[in-house]
Amino acid sequence: MAQISGVVENSKGEPVARTIRFYRRDTGAPLGNTISSADTGQYTFTTSYLEEVQVVMVNSIGSSIENDQIKRVIPA
């Protein structure tokens, strides 16, 4: 098993709660999701998939206007 973790911040550098979705980079198949902490912005996701993953941080409906964030990672 491996983990993907990080911190989600808004454009002001403040931590935010967001839905975080994880997809296989090679096929686009979903691996799962989690929610970042509203207090710290931190998230952790455990996976058995060990290749490159697309991490999509989705802006919540009803919150201030922010772009969704996307990054690529390899679970460690």
N, C-alpha and C positions, 0 to 999 in steps of 0.2 A: 504494500500500500504506500501511497505517496500523498503529499498535501500541496495544495495551492493556497496561499494566503496573501493578504494585502490590506491596504487601507484605501477607502473611497473618500475623496474630498470634493467639495464644490469648487467653483471658480475662485472663491475667496480663501481657499485653503482650510475650510472648516469641515470637520467630519460629518458625514451624512449616512442615513440609512437608505440602502438601495437593494433591490433584488439583483443578485449576481447569478448569471446563467453561464454554464460551462458546456462547451461543445468540442467534439473532436475536430481538429483543424483539417484533417485529410478528407473527412466525409461529411462533416457538419452534423453528425449524429449527436443528440443531446446526452450529456453525462449526468446532469443534475443541476440543482440550484441551492442557494442559501440567501440570507439577508445580512447585510453589514450592520454593525452596531450604530445606533443613532448617537451614542455618546462618544465613541472612539473612531467610528468608520471602519473598524477592523472586521475581517471575515476570514474564515478557514473552511476549506472543502477537502475532504478525503476521497481519493479515487484509486482504483486499481489500474487505470489507464496511465501509461508512462510516456506517451509521445506528446507532441505539441498540442496545446489546448487553446481555444479561443475563449477569452473571458469577456463577457458582456455585462456591463453595469448599467442597468436600466433605470431611468429617471422615473420616480413615482408620480402617478397621476395626482394632480392637485397641488404639487409642490412648485416652487419657483422654477422658472424656465432654465433648464440646464441641458446641455447635450448629453446623450448617452455616451458612455465611455467603453472603448474596446481595446483589449491588449492581448498579446500572445505570450504564453508561458509554457515551460516544460515542468511538470510536477516533480517535486523533489522529496 
